[in-house]
Amino acid sequence: MKPEENEKFTDYFGKSVRALSDYLGIGFQIAVSFAFFVLVGYWADEKFGTAPLLLLVGVVAGMIGMVLVLMKVVKNANKKNR
């Protein structure tokens, strides 16, 4: 491998790893926000005996949380591209 090719490969690989870590972080944020609200809804249903009402509220709140995380990510991505 030529030195120029090696430098291009390391640059490309480094950018790929950074992008992968960004996307994994986003996925983790989405999963945690959804799971948190669903588990809180499930716990509240068990505590108050209102099954499945609060679980459904937790699912809706989790979906809203996911949308908010995605909107934040898209907004930051748009700022970077300008």
C-alpha positions in Angstrom: 0.0 0.0 0.0 1.3 3.4 -1.0 1.7 6.1 1.8 -0.9 8.3 0.1 -3.4 5.4 0.0 -2.6 4.6 3.7 -3.3 8.2 4.7 -6.6 8.2 2.8 -7.6 4.9 4.4 -6.9 6.2 7.9 -8.8 9.4 7.3 -11.8 7.6 5.8 -11.7 5.0 8.6 -11.5 7.7 11.3 -14.5 9.5 9.8 -16.5 6.3 9.6 -15.8 5.4 13.2 -16.9 8.9 14.3 -20.1 8.8 12.3 -20.8 5.3 13.6 -20.4 6.4 17.2 -22.7 9.4 16.6 -25.4 7.1 15.2 -25.0 4.6 18.0 -25.3 7.4 20.5 -28.5 8.6 18.8 -29.9 5.1 18.8 -29.1 4.7 22.5 -30.8 8.0 23.4 -33.9 7.0 21.5 -34.0 3.5 23.1 -33.5 4.8 26.6 -36.0 7.6 26.3 -38.7 5.2 25.0 -37.9 2.4 27.6 -37.8 4.9 30.5 -41.4 6.2 29.8 -42.8 2.7 29.1 -41.3 1.3 32.3 -42.5 4.2 34.4 -46.0 3.7 32.9 -45.8 0.0 33.7 -44.6 0.6 37.2 -47.4 3.2 37.8 -50.0 0.7 36.5 -48.8 -1.9 38.9 -48.8 0.5 41.8 -52.2 2.2 41.2 -54.0 -0.8 39.5 -54.9 1.2 36.4 -53.6 -1.3 33.8 -53.1 -0.6 30.8 -53.9 3.1 31.0 -50.6 4.4 32.4 -48.6 2.0 30.3 -50.3 3.5 27.2 -49.5 7.0 28.5 -45.9 5.9 28.9 -45.8 4.6 25.3 -47.1 7.9 24.0 -44.7 9.9 26.1 -41.9 7.7 25.0 -42.8 8.3 21.3 -42.9 12.0 22.0 -39.5 11.7 23.6 -38.1 9.9 20.5 -39.5 12.6 18.2 -37.9 15.3 20.3 -34.5 13.5 20.2 -34.7 13.1 16.5 -35.7 16.7 16.0 -32.7 17.8 18.1 -30.4 15.6 16.0 -31.7 16.9 12.7 -31.5 20.5 13.9 -27.8 20.0 14.9 -27.1 18.2 11.6 -28.5 21.1 9.7 -26.4 23.6 11.6 -23.2 21.5 10.8 -24.0 21.5 7.1 -24.3 25.3 6.8 
